[in-house]
Amino acid sequence: MKTDKPLVSICIPTYNGELFIEECLTSAIHQTYDNLEIIVSDDASSDNTLSIVNTLKQNTDIPIHVFNHKPSGIGANWNNCVKHAKGDYIKFLFQDDMLYPNCIETLMALMASETNVGMVYAKRKFIYKEKTESISQFEDFYGDLHLHWSEIEVIQGVLDGRQYLKDKSFLNAPKNKIGEPTSVLLSKQCFEKVGYFRQDLKQALDCEFWYRLMPFYKIGFVDEVLSSFRLHDAQASAINKSKKINETETLYNIYYNSLLPYLHILCRRKLQKRFHPIISRLYKLKVVLRGLITFNKE
């Protein structure tokens, strides 16, 4: 069927995902938006992931392109998807997750509502086998991410990305106030403008990319659940304790070097105390002197 709609590439990075890949891929095939391709980039799965993908590929008119990728980290696999995508827009979908049927159509409508919109995101629903304590803790804190901004009101519509960066809660938890890639739609031009996902990050490569876009693009938010994010108990526990893989300092360093002029004065001061070659030394000296004064008083 011919259409004037822009091509959207649904990008699915996979690795040993046989358990849920059929549900995942079926949700992509059943989108109401009618100009799609599906890109599967597989990191050398040793299970039946690719067999399931190839079976579904035979039963749909939507082009499904499968690429084998030499494992070199999740960021590399995400980037491999994007590099093979021919669409004007990129819709990530992870192998455990699902899209609601109207997901892409709804996100694309907001994407097209104004010029220079680089990213649109929506709320998501957590799905899990059993609601354990770890999952409850995760859901309570990471549920409505858009409510964690303190100065901007994130409602249905489009905001200048710099408004997000200027919020004084930018550095506060949760670090990712946008969401996982499954809940996000991106213009492919973004990758041409700011580059690809950083491959040196393990946990925060998604939010680092979201924030890297914000000085240059408008950001759209759909106040509707449009995807399901599958949460495993082990995964929730790992995320709740992810400070053991502490990328906060790395992220702060990235923000100091690339986003500092756009941030709220309080955030700028916090980063300067850590990384400015003079201010950081003066701050450390101040802390030492304060300790000495306290010690002498005692």
DRENDO-1510 file (C-alpha; in Angstrom, 1 decimal, always signed):
<recs>
REC; n; res; u; v; w
REC; 1; MET; +0.0; +0.0; +0.0 .
REC; 2; LYS; +1.4; +3.4; -1.0 .
REC; 3; THR; +1.5; +6.1; +1.6 .
REC; 4; ASP; +2.8; +9.6; +2.0 .
REC; 5; LYS; +3.6; +9.0; +5.6 .
REC; 6; PRO; +7.3; +9.1; +6.6 .
REC; 7; LEU; +9.0; +5.7; +7.1 .
REC; 8; VAL; +9.4; +4.7; +10.8 .
REC; 9; SER; +12.1; +2.1; +11.6 .
REC; 10; ILE; +11.2; -0.1; +14.6 .
REC; 11; CYS; +14.6; -1.0; +16.0 .
REC; 12; ILE; +14.8; -4.2; +18.1 .
REC; 13; PRO; +18.2; -5.1; +19.6 .
REC; 14; THR; +18.2; -8.7; +20.7 .
REC; 15; TYR; +20.2; -11.2; +22.7 .
REC; 16; ASN; +18.8; -14.6; +23.8 .
REC; 17; GLY; +15.3; -13.1; +23.9 .
REC; 18; GLU; +13.2; -16.2; +22.9 .
REC; 19; LEU; +10.9; -16.0; +25.9 .
REC; 20; PHE; +9.2; -12.7; +24.9 .
REC; 21; ILE; +10.4; -11.9; +21.3 .
REC; 22; GLU; +7.2; -13.2; +19.7 .
REC; 23; GLU; +5.0; -10.9; +21.8 .
REC; 24; CYS; +7.4; -8.1; +21.2 .
REC; 25; LEU; +7.5; -8.5; +17.4 .
REC; 26; THR; +3.8; -9.1; +17.1 .
REC; 27; SER; +3.1; -5.8; +18.8 .
REC; 28; ALA; +5.3; -4.1; +16.2 .
REC; 29; ILE; +3.6; -5.8; +13.3 .
REC; 30; HIS; +0.1; -4.8; +14.6 .
REC; 31; GLN; +0.8; -1.1; +14.7 .
REC; 32; THR; -1.9; +1.1; +13.2 .
REC; 33; TYR; +0.7; +3.3; +11.5 .
REC; 34; ASP; +1.1; +2.0; +8.0 .
REC; 35; ASN; +4.7; +2.8; +6.8 .
REC; 36; LEU; +7.1; +0.7; +8.8 .
REC; 37; GLU; +10.2; -1.4; +8.6 .
REC; 38; ILE; +11.5; -3.5; +11.4 .
REC; 39; ILE; +15.3; -3.8; +12.1 .
REC; 40; VAL; +16.5; -6.6; +14.3 .
REC; 41; SER; +20.1; -6.4; +15.4 .
REC; 42; ASP; +21.1; -9.6; +17.1 .
REC; 43; ASP; +24.1; -10.0; +19.5 .
REC; 44; ALA; +24.9; -13.6; +18.7 .
REC; 45; SER; +21.9; -15.2; +20.4 .
REC; 46; SER; +22.4; -18.9; +21.3 .
REC; 47; ASP; +18.7; -19.6; +21.8 .
REC; 48; ASN; +15.7; -19.6; +19.4 .
REC; 49; THR; +15.4; -15.8; +19.1 .
REC; 50; LEU; +16.3; -15.6; +15.4 .
REC; 51; SER; +14.2; -18.7; +14.5 .
REC; 52; ILE; +11.1; -17.0; +16.0 .
REC; 53; VAL; +11.9; -13.8; +14.2 .
REC; 54; ASN; +12.3; -15.5; +10.9 .
REC; 55; THR; +9.0; -17.4; +11.3 .
REC; 56; LEU; +7.1; -14.1; +12.0 .
REC; 57; LYS; +9.0; -12.5; +9.1 .
REC; 58; GLN; +7.3; -15.0; +6.7 .
REC; 59; ASN; +3.8; -14.0; +7.9 .
REC; 60; THR; +3.8; -10.2; +7.5 .
REC; 61; ASP; +4.1; -7.7; +4.7 .
REC; 62; ILE; +6.1; -5.4; +6.9 .
REC; 63; PRO; +9.8; -5.6; +5.9 .
REC; 64; ILE; +11.8; -7.2; +8.7 .
REC; 65; HIS; +15.6; -6.9; +8.3 .
REC; 66; VAL; +17.8; -9.1; +10.5 .
REC; 67; PHE; +21.4; -8.2; +11.1 .
REC; 68; ASN; +24.0; -10.2; +13.0 .
REC; 69; HIS; +26.1; -8.1; +15.3 .
REC; 70; LYS; +29.4; -9.0; +17.0 .
REC; 71; PRO; +28.7; -8.5; +20.8 .
REC; 72; SER; +30.5; -5.4; +22.1 .
REC; 73; GLY; +28.1; -3.9; +24.6 .
REC; 74; ILE; +24.5; -2.8; +24.5 .
REC; 75; GLY; +25.2; +0.6; +23.2 .
REC; 76; ALA; +27.0; -0.8; +20.1 .
REC; 77; ASN; +23.9; -3.0; +19.4 .
REC; 78; TRP; +21.6; -0.1; +19.7 .
REC; 79; ASN; +23.7; +2.0; +17.4 .
REC; 80; ASN; +23.9; -0.9; +14.9 .
REC; 81; CYS; +20.1; -0.8; +14.7 .
REC; 82; VAL; +20.1; +2.9; +13.9 .
REC; 83; LYS; +22.9; +2.6; +11.3 .
REC; 84; HIS; +20.9; +0.0; +9.4 .
REC; 85; ALA; +17.6; +1.9; +9.6 .
REC; 86; LYS; +16.3; +3.6; +6.5 .
REC; 87; GLY; +13.4; +5.4; +8.2 .
REC; 88; ASP; +13.2; +9.1; +8.9 .
REC; 89; TYR; +12.2; +8.2; +12.5 .
REC; 90; ILE; +13.5; +5.6; +14.9 .
REC; 91; LYS; +11.2; +3.7; +17.3 .
REC; 92; PHE; +13.1; +1.5; +19.7 .
REC; 93; LEU; +11.5; -1.6; +21.1 .
REC; 94; PHE; +13.3; -3.9; +23.4 .
REC; 95; GLN; +12.8; -7.7; +23.2 .
REC; 96; ASP; +10.9; -8.0; +26.5 .
REC; 97; ASP; +8.6; -5.1; +25.8 .
REC; 98; MET; +5.5; -4.4; +23.8 .
REC; 99; LEU; +4.0; -1.4; +22.0 .
REC; 100; TYR; +0.3; -0.6; +22.1 .
REC; 101; PRO; -1.3; -0.7; +18.7 .
REC; 102; ASN; -1.7; +3.1; +18.4 .
REC; 103; CYS; +1.8; +3.8; +19.8 .
REC; 104; ILE; +3.6; +4.9; +16.7 .
REC; 105; GLU; +0.6; +6.7; +15.2 .
REC; 106; THR; +0.1; +8.7; +18.3 .
REC; 107; LEU; +3.8; +9.6; +18.8 .
REC; 108; MET; +4.1; +10.5; +15.1 .
REC; 109; ALA; +1.1; +12.8; +15.3 .
REC; 110; LEU; +2.8; +14.9; +18.0 .
REC; 111; MET; +6.2; +14.7; +16.3 .
REC; 112; ALA; +4.6; +16.3; +13.2 .
REC; 113; SER; +2.6; +19.0; +15.2 .
REC; 114; GLU; +5.5; +21.5; +15.3 .
REC; 115; THR; +8.8; +22.1; +13.6 .
REC; 116; ASN; +12.2; +20.9; +15.0 .
REC; 117; VAL; +10.7; +18.3; +17.3 .
REC; 118; GLY; +13.6; +15.8; +17.9 .
REC; 119; MET; +12.0; +13.4; +20.4 .
REC; 120; VAL; +8.6; +12.4; +21.6 .
REC; 121; TYR; +8.0; +10.2; +24.6 .
REC; 122; ALA; +5.0; +8.7; +26.4 .
REC; 123; LYS; +4.0; +7.1; +29.6 .
REC; 124; ARG; +4.5; +3.3; +29.9 .
REC; 125; LYS; +3.0; +0.5; +32.0 .
REC; 126; PHE; +5.1; -2.0; +33.9 .
REC; 127; ILE; +4.2; -5.7; +33.4 .
REC; 128; TYR; +5.5; -8.4; +35.7 .
REC; 129; LYS; +4.8; -12.0; +36.7 .
REC; 130; GLU; +4.5; -11.2; +40.4 .
REC; 131; LYS; +4.5; -8.0; +42.3 .
REC; 132; THR; +7.5; -8.5; +44.7 .
REC; 133; GLU; +8.8; -5.9; +47.1 .
REC; 134; SER; +11.6; -5.0; +44.7 .
REC; 135; ILE; +9.1; -4.4; +41.9 .
REC; 136; SER; +6.8; -2.4; +44.2 .
REC; 137; GLN; +9.7; -0.1; +45.2 .
REC; 138; PHE; +10.7; +0.3; +41.6 .
REC; 139; GLU; +7.1; +1.1; +40.4 .
REC; 140; ASP; +6.5; +3.6; +43.2 .
REC; 141; PHE; +9.6; +5.6; +42.3 .
REC; 142; TYR; +10.0; +5.1; +38.6 .
REC; 143; GLY; +6.3; +5.1; +37.5 .
REC; 144; ASP; +5.4; +8.6; +36.4 .
REC; 145; LEU; +8.8; +9.9; +35.5 .
REC; 146; HIS; +7.5; +13.2; +34.1 .
REC; 147; LEU; +6.4; +14.3; +37.6 .
REC; 148; HIS; +9.9; +14.4; +38.9 .
REC; 149; TRP; +10.6; +17.8; +37.4 .
REC; 150; SER; +10.2; +20.6; +39.9 .
REC; 151; GLU; +9.8; +23.8; +37.9 .
REC; 152; ILE; +8.4; +22.8; +34.5 .
REC; 153; GLU; +5.0; +21.2; +34.2 .
REC; 154; VAL; +5.3; +18.4; +31.7 .
REC; 155; ILE; +1.8; +17.9; +30.1 .
REC; 156; GLN; +0.6; +16.8; +26.8 .
REC; 157; GLY; +2.4; +18.8; +24.1 .
REC; 158; VAL; +5.8; +20.1; +23.1 .
REC; 159; LEU; +8.4; +22.0; +25.1 .
REC; 160; ASP; +11.7; +23.5; +24.1 .
REC; 161; GLY; +14.4; +21.0; +25.3 .
REC; 162; ARG; +16.3; +23.7; +27.1 .
REC; 163; GLN; +13.4; +24.1; +29.5 .
REC; 164; TYR; +14.1; +20.6; +30.8 .
REC; 165; LEU; +17.8; +21.3; +31.2 .
REC; 166; LYS; +17.0; +24.6; +33.1 .
REC; 167; ASP; +15.0; +22.8; +35.7 .
REC; 168; LYS; +16.8; +22.9; +39.1 .
REC; 169; SER; +15.9; +19.2; +39.7 .
REC; 170; PHE; +17.8; +18.1; +36.6 .
REC; 171; LEU; +20.6; +16.4; +38.6 .
REC; 172; ASN; +18.2; +14.9; +41.2 .
REC; 173; ALA; +17.1; +11.2; +41.2 .
REC; 174; PRO; +15.8; +9.6; +39.1 .
REC; 175; LYS; +18.6; +10.5; +36.6 .
REC; 176; ASN; +16.4; +9.4; +33.7 .
REC; 177; LYS; +13.2; +11.5; +33.8 .
REC; 178; ILE; +12.2; +10.6; +30.3 .
REC; 179; GLY; +12.0; +6.8; +30.2 .
REC; 180; GLU; +13.4; +3.8; +28.6 .
REC; 181; PRO; +14.0; +3.6; +24.8 .
REC; 182; THR; +10.8; +1.6; +24.3 .
REC; 183; SER; +8.8; +4.7; +25.3 .
REC; 184; VAL; +10.6; +7.1; +23.0 .
REC; 185; LEU; +10.4; +8.1; +19.3 .
REC; 186; LEU; +13.3; +9.9; +17.7 .
REC; 187; SER; +13.9; +11.8; +14.5 .
REC; 188; LYS; +16.9; +10.1; +12.8 .
REC; 189; GLN; +18.3; +13.6; +12.2 .
REC; 190; CYS; +19.1; +13.6; +15.9 .
REC; 191; PHE; +21.9; +11.1; +15.4 .
REC; 192; GLU; +23.3; +13.1; +12.5 .
REC; 193; LYS; +23.3; +16.2; +14.8 .
REC; 194; VAL; +24.7; +14.8; +18.1 .
REC; 195; GLY; +26.1; +11.4; +17.3 .
REC; 196; TYR; +25.1; +8.0; +18.6 .
REC; 197; PHE; +24.6; +6.3; +22.0 .
REC; 198; ARG; +27.8; +6.3; +24.1 .
REC; 199; GLN; +29.3; +2.9; +24.2 .
REC; 200; ASP; +31.3; +3.5; +27.4 .
REC; 201; LEU; +28.1; +3.7; +29.6 .
REC; 202; LYS; +26.3; +0.6; +30.9 .
REC; 203; GLN; +23.2; +2.0; +32.7 .
REC; 204; ALA; +22.7; +5.6; +31.7 .
REC; 205; LEU; +23.4; +5.6; +28.0 .
REC; 206; ASP; +19.7; +6.3; +27.2 .
REC; 207; CYS; +19.2; +9.4; +29.4 .
REC; 208; GLU; +22.6; +10.8; +28.5 .
REC; 209; PHE; +21.4; +10.7; +24.9 .
REC; 210; TRP; +18.0; +12.3; +25.7 .
REC; 211; TYR; +19.6; +15.2; +27.5 .
REC; 212; ARG; +22.3; +15.6; +24.8 .
REC; 213; LEU; +19.5; +16.4; +22.3 .
REC; 214; MET; +17.8; +19.0; +24.4 .
REC; 215; PRO; +19.9; +22.1; +23.6 .
REC; 216; PHE; +19.0; +21.6; +19.9 .
REC; 217; TYR; +15.4; +20.2; +19.7 .
REC; 218; LYS; +11.9; +20.5; +21.0 .
REC; 219; ILE; +10.7; +17.6; +23.1 .
REC; 220; GLY; +7.1; +16.2; +22.9 .
REC; 221; PHE; +5.2; +14.3; +25.7 .
REC; 222; VAL; +2.1; +12.2; +25.2 .
REC; 223; ASP; +0.2; +11.9; +28.5 .
REC; 224; GLU; -1.0; +8.4; +27.6 .
REC; 225; VAL; +0.3; +4.9; +28.2 .
REC; 226; LEU; +1.6; +3.6; +24.8 .
REC; 227; SER; +3.9; +0.8; +25.7 .
REC; 228; SER; +4.6; -2.0; +28.2 .
REC; 229; PHE; +7.9; -2.3; +29.9 .
REC; 230; ARG; +8.5; -5.8; +31.2 .
REC; 231; LEU; +10.0; -5.8; +34.7 .
REC; 232; HIS; +11.7; -8.9; +36.2 .
REC; 233; ASP; +12.3; -9.1; +39.9 .
REC; 234; ALA; +16.0; -9.6; +39.3 .
REC; 235; GLN; +16.0; -6.6; +37.0 .
REC; 236; ALA; +14.2; -4.4; +39.5 .
REC; 237; SER; +16.6; -5.4; +42.3 .
REC; 238; ALA; +19.5; -4.7; +40.0 .
REC; 239; ILE; +18.2; -1.3; +39.0 .
REC; 240; ASN; +17.3; -0.4; +42.6 .
REC; 241; LYS; +20.9; -1.2; +43.5 .
REC; 242; SER; +22.5; +0.2; +40.4 .
REC; 243; LYS; +24.6; +2.6; +42.3 .
REC; 244; LYS; +27.0; -0.3; +42.5 .
REC; 245; ILE; +27.6; +0.4; +38.8 .
REC; 246; ASN; +28.0; +4.0; +39.7 .
REC; 247; GLU; +27.9; +6.1; +36.6 .
REC; 248; THR; +26.7; +9.2; +38.4 .
REC; 249; GLU; +30.2; +10.8; +38.4 .
REC; 250; THR; +30.7; +9.9; +34.8 .
REC; 251; LEU; +27.4; +11.5; +33.9 .
REC; 252; TYR; +28.1; +14.6; +35.9 .
REC; 253; ASN; +31.4; +14.9; +34.1 .
REC; 254; ILE; +29.7; +14.6; +30.7 .
REC; 255; TYR; +27.1; +17.2; +31.7 .
REC; 256; TYR; +29.8; +19.6; +33.0 .
REC; 257; ASN; +31.6; +19.4; +29.7 .
REC; 258; SER; +28.6; +19.5; +27.3 .
REC; 259; LEU; +25.6; +21.0; +29.1 .
REC; 260; LEU; +26.8; +23.4; +31.7 .
REC; 261; PRO; +25.7; +26.7; +30.1 .
REC; 262; TYR; +22.1; +25.3; +29.8 .
REC; 263; LEU; +21.7; +24.2; +33.4 .
REC; 264; HIS; +20.1; +25.9; +36.4 .
REC; 265; ILE; +22.6; +27.9; +38.5 .
REC; 266; LEU; +22.3; +25.4; +41.4 .
REC; 267; CYS; +23.2; +22.5; +39.0 .
REC; 268; ARG; +26.0; +24.5; +37.5 .
REC; 269; ARG; +27.5; +25.2; +41.0 .
REC; 270; LYS; +27.2; +21.5; +41.9 .
REC; 271; LEU; +29.1; +20.5; +38.8 .
REC; 272; GLN; +31.7; +23.2; +39.1 .
REC; 273; LYS; +32.5; +22.1; +42.7 .
REC; 274; ARG; +33.4; +18.7; +41.3 .
REC; 275; PHE; +35.1; +19.5; +38.0 .
REC; 276; HIS; +36.2; +23.1; +37.6 .
REC; 277; PRO; +40.0; +23.1; +37.9 .
REC; 278; ILE; +40.0; +26.1; +40.3 .
REC; 279; ILE; +36.6; +26.0; +42.0 .
REC; 280; SER; +36.9; +22.3; +42.8 .
REC; 281; ARG; +40.2; +22.9; +44.6 .
REC; 282; LEU; +38.9; +25.9; +46.5 .
REC; 283; TYR; +35.8; +23.9; +47.6 .
REC; 284; LYS; +38.0; +21.0; +48.8 .
REC; 285; LEU; +40.2; +23.5; +50.7 .
REC; 286; LYS; +37.2; +25.0; +52.3 .
REC; 287; VAL; +36.0; +21.6; +53.5 .
REC; 288; VAL; +39.4; +20.9; +55.0 .
REC; 289; LEU; +39.6; +24.3; +56.7 .
REC; 290; ARG; +36.1; +23.8; +58.1 .
REC; 291; GLY; +37.1; +20.4; +59.5 .
REC; 292; LEU; +40.2; +21.9; +61.1 .
REC; 293; ILE; +38.2; +24.7; +62.7 .
REC; 294; THR; +35.7; +22.2; +64.1 .
REC; 295; PHE; +38.5; +20.0; +65.4 .
REC; 296; ASN; +40.2; +23.0; +67.2 .
REC; 297; LYS; +37.0; +24.1; +68.8 .
REC; 298; GLU; +36.5; +20.6; +70.3 .
</recs>
